[in-house]
Amino acid sequence: MQYPWGDNRRFYSYAAYFKRLFGHRMQKVTVNAGFTCPNRDGLLSFGGCTFCDNAAFTPSYCTPEKSITQQIDEGVEFHRRRYREAQQYLAYFQSYSNTYAPLDRLRACYDEALAHPQVAGIVIGTRPDCVDAEKLDYFASLAREKYVSIEYGVESCYDATLQRINRGHDFAAAQRAIALTAERGIHCGAHFILGLPGESDEMLIEQTALINALPVDTVKFHQLQLFRGTPLAREYDEHPERFRFWSIEEYLDLFVEILRRLRPNLVVERFAGEAPPRYHHTKGWGLIRNEQLLAMLDERLEQKGVHQGDIFNIFADAETQNCKNSED
């Protein structure tokens, strides 16, 4: 069976998305431009969000002491050695808030990245409260010539959760930023953490209606991972009863139910995360790789005979109200 996204996979994958856009495989190359975050430099607070440790997701070649061009060169070589070669690359500005700087600095960073001969576009990770009309107009001008995507860390649709993890913004801020980005024709993504303290499985399923309502092209989910030295790890040590960690099998079952309710034209970039075991405060899932998790998800969807969006229309209207009630 071929699904609306153009292949026989039971969810709209990132690979299928880029094949439709470019006609071939793309590979992200991570870049660290040395930005910080208003939750770290004192504008909002110090210490960052309670879950945050960017080092757990940053490749070793990726340091702001190197130029952006050098990082891209080394990233391309890294992927050539580790994976089959992609035909083109996207420079992925991942660490911290990559729009949290004056426009002149943003221009210097992103113009340099896009000038690289092997870079077809950029993906910019940032916070919803770190964009404005002037910056988005600049990104829209780039998007007329190259692929540009802004990926917002939303993390949760529930304000009580966002406050609890010291996020520094509410869900309405994410809705506003995403709307301003989408109306300029810029590709837009959102990131969510599943399993933050205080959120039940039912709440995570219900918030899918609010995610569906966001004008985003892509969505990325991670299971909660506790990293050493973070405030969230300290909270766990003091109050482990507040936390719920799934086995892989339990998480797959939960995510299948989320996926069934997710609108069919929303690209699932990632549904789980991995980090080196040395960063983990708790045992986690060990050394299992994303490729293995994807194979397990494919198998689980096949076993259940379901696919992304198969109950989207039934779910959407009723659960929007349920999610609002849970927030109240």
C-alpha positions in Angstrom: 0.0 0.0 0.0 1.2 3.5 -0.8 0.3 6.2 1.6 -0.4 9.9 0.9 3.3 10.8 1.5 4.4 8.7 -1.4 5.9 5.5 -0.1 4.8 2.3 1.7 6.1 3.3 5.1 3.4 3.7 7.7 4.4 7.2 8.7 5.6 10.3 6.9 9.3 10.1 7.4 12.0 12.8 7.1 13.6 10.8 4.3 10.4 10.8 2.3 9.9 14.5 2.9 13.3 15.3 1.4 12.9 12.9 -1.4 9.7 14.8 -2.4 11.4 18.2 -2.0 14.8 17.5 -3.6 14.5 14.1 -5.3 17.3 12.5 -3.4 18.8 11.9 0.1 19.9 14.8 2.3 22.1 14.8 5.4 22.3 17.2 8.2 25.7 18.5 9.3 25.7 20.0 12.8 27.2 23.4 13.3 27.9 25.2 16.6 28.0 29.0 16.1 28.6 29.9 19.7 25.2 31.3 20.5 23.7 31.3 24.0 20.2 31.4 25.4 18.2 34.0 27.3 17.6 31.3 29.9 21.3 31.1 30.6 22.7 34.6 30.2 20.4 36.2 32.8 17.9 37.9 30.5 15.3 35.4 31.7 17.3 33.3 34.2 20.5 31.5 34.7 21.1 27.7 34.4 18.9 27.0 31.4 15.9 24.7 31.2 16.0 22.0 33.9 16.6 19.2 31.3 19.2 20.8 29.2 22.7 19.5 28.4 23.6 20.4 24.8 26.9 18.5 25.0 24.9 15.2 25.0 23.8 15.8 21.4 26.8 17.7 19.9 29.3 15.9 17.7 33.0 16.2 18.8 34.0 18.1 15.7 31.4 20.8 16.4 33.0 23.7 18.4 32.5 27.4 18.0 36.3 28.0 18.1 36.2 26.6 14.5 34.8 28.6 11.6 31.4 27.6 10.3 33.1 26.5 7.0 35.6 24.3 8.8 32.8 22.7 10.9 30.8 21.9 7.7 33.9 20.5 6.0 34.6 18.3 9.0 31.0 17.3 9.3 30.8 16.3 5.7 33.9 14.2 6.1 32.5 12.6 9.3 29.3 11.5 7.5 31.3 10.2 4.5 33.2 7.9 6.8 30.3 6.8 9.0 27.4 6.7 6.5 26.9 6.4 2.8 27.5 9.8 1.2 24.6 12.1 0.7 24.2 14.1 -2.4 23.7 17.4 -0.6 23.9 18.7 3.0 21.9 20.9 5.4 23.8 23.0 7.9 22.0 22.3 11.2 22.5 25.0 13.8 21.5 23.0 16.9 23.2 24.2 20.0 21.2 26.6 22.2 19.2 29.5 20.6 20.4 30.2 17.1 18.4 33.4 16.5 19.5 34.9 19.9 21.9 37.6 18.5 21.8 40.9 16.6 20.8 40.5 12.9 24.3 41.4 11.7 25.7 38.4 13.5 23.0 36.1 12.2 23.7 37.3 8.6 27.4 36.6 9.0 26.7 33.0 10.2 24.0 32.0 7.8 25.4 33.6 4.8 28.7 31.8 5.4 26.9 28.5 5.7 24.9 28.9 2.6 28.0 29.9 0.6 29.5 26.4 1.2 29.3 24.6 -2.2 27.8 21.4 -0.6 25.2 23.1 1.5 21.7 23.2 0.0 20.0 24.8 3.0 20.0 25.5 6.7 18.1 24.2 9.7 18.0 26.6 12.7 17.2 25.5 16.2 15.9 28.2 18.5 13.3 29.3 21.1 9.9 30.8 20.3 10.8 34.0 22.2 14.0 34.6 20.2 12.6 35.7 16.9 11.0 38.9 15.7 9.7 40.3 12.4 13.0 41.7 11.2 14.8 38.4 11.8 12.1 36.4 10.2 12.0 38.7 7.2 15.8 38.0 6.7 15.2 34.2 6.9 12.3 34.6 4.4 14.7 36.3 2.0 17.1 33.4 2.2 14.2 30.9 1.8 13.5 32.3 -1.7 16.8 30.8 -2.9 17.7 28.0 -0.5 16.0 25.6 1.9 15.5 27.3 5.2 13.8 25.6 8.2 13.4 27.1 11.7 12.9 24.4 14.4 11.3 25.7 17.6 11.8 24.0 20.9 8.2 23.9 22.2 8.7 20.9 24.5 5.1 20.8 25.9 1.7 22.2 25.1 1.0 22.6 28.8 1.9 25.9 30.5 2.2 24.2 34.0 4.9 21.9 32.6 6.8 24.7 30.8 6.9 26.7 34.1 8.0 23.7 36.0 11.0 23.0 33.7 12.1 26.7 33.8 11.3 27.1 30.1 10.7 30.8 30.3 7.9 31.1 27.9 4.3 29.7 27.6 2.7 27.7 24.8 1.1 30.8 23.4 4.6 32.2 22.6 5.3 29.1 20.5 2.0 29.4 18.7 2.8 33.1 17.9 6.3 32.4 16.7 5.3 29.5 14.5 2.4 31.4 13.0 4.8 34.4 12.1 7.3 31.9 10.6 4.7 30.0 8.5 3.0 33.0 7.1 6.3 34.1 5.6 6.6 30.8 3.7 9.5 29.5 5.8 9.6 25.8 6.5 8.9 25.3 10.2 9.4 22.5 12.7 8.6 21.9 16.4 10.3 19.8 19.1 8.6 18.0 22.0 9.8 16.0 25.0 7.6 13.1 26.0 7.7 12.2 29.7 8.3 15.4 31.5 7.2 15.3 35.2 3.5 15.8 35.7 2.4 14.7 32.3 0.5 11.4 32.0 0.2 9.2 28.9 -3.3 10.5 28.4 -2.1 14.1 28.4 0.6 13.3 25.9 -1.9 11.7 23.6 -4.4 14.6 24.0 -1.8 17.3 23.2 -1.5 15.8 19.7 -4.6 17.9 18.8 -2.8 21.1 19.6 0.3 19.9 17.7 -1.9 19.2 14.7 -3.2 22.8 14.8 0.3 24.3 14.6 1.3 25.3 11.0 4.5 23.3 11.1 5.9 21.1 8.4 7.9 18.8 10.7 7.8 17.5 14.2 10.4 15.9 16.4 9.7 13.9 19.6 12.2 12.7 22.2 11.6 10.6 25.2 12.7 12.3 28.4 16.4 11.5 29.1 17.9 12.6 32.4 21.5 14.0 32.0 24.0 14.2 34.7 24.4 17.5 36.4 21.1 19.0 35.3 18.5 20.5 37.7 16.1 17.8 36.5 18.5 15.1 37.5 18.7 16.6 41.0 14.9 16.7 41.1 14.8 13.1 40.3 17.3 12.2 43.1 15.1 14.1 45.6 11.6 13.1 44.2 11.9 10.0 42.0 8.1 9.4 42.5 7.5 12.4 40.1 9.1 10.6 37.2 7.9 7.9 34.8 10.2 6.1 32.4 8.9 3.8 29.8 10.5 0.6 28.6 11.1 0.6 24.8 8.1 -1.6 24.3 5.9 0.8 26.4 7.2 3.8 24.6 6.5 2.3 21.2 2.9 1.6 22.2 2.4 5.1 23.4 4.0 6.6 20.3 1.8 4.5 18.0 -1.3 6.1 19.6 0.2 9.6 19.1 1.1 8.8 15.5 -2.4 7.5 14.7 -3.8 10.9 15.7 -1.1 13.0 14.0 -2.3 14.7 10.8 -1.0 12.8 7.7 0.8 15.7 6.1 3.0 16.3 9.2 6.5 15.0 8.8 7.9 12.9 11.7 11.6 13.8 11.8 12.3 11.8 14.9 10.3 9.9 17.5 13.0 9.1 20.0 16.4 10.4 21.0 19.8 8.8 21.7 22.8 10.2 23.6 26.1 8.5 24.8 25.5 6.5 28.0 28.2 8.6 29.8 25.8 11.5 29.9 22.8 9.6 31.4 21.9 10.1 35.0 19.6 7.0 34.9 20.1 3.8 33.0 18.0 4.8 29.9 17.8 2.4 27.0 21.5 1.6 26.7 23.3 1.6 23.3 20.3 1.1 21.0 20.5 3.3 18.0 17.9 5.4 16.2 18.0 3.0 13.2 17.1 0.1 15.5 14.2 2.1 17.1 12.9 3.0 13.7 12.9 -0.6 12.6 11.0 -1.5 15.8 8.4 1.2 15.2 7.9 0.0 11.6 7.4 -3.5 12.9 4.9 -2.4 15.6 2.8 -0.4 13.1 2.8 -3.4 10.8 1.7 -5.7 13.7 -1.1 -3.4 14.7 -2.2 -2.7 11.1 -2.3 1.0 11.7 -0.6 4.1 10.3 -0.1 7.8 10.8 -3.3 9.7 10.8 -5.6 6.7 10.6 -7.9 8.2 13.3 -6.9 11.8 12.8 -10.3 13.1 11.8 -12.1 11.3 14.6 -9.7 12.5 17.2 -9.1 16.1 16.2 -12.2 17.9 17.3 -13.0 16.0 20.5 -9.5 16.0 21.9 -8.8 19.7 21.4 -11.4 20.4 24.0 -10.1 17.6 26.3 -6.6 19.1 26.1 -7.8 22.6 27.0 -9.7 21.1 30.0 -6.5 19.3 31.2 -4.6 22.6 30.9 -7.2 24.4 33.1 
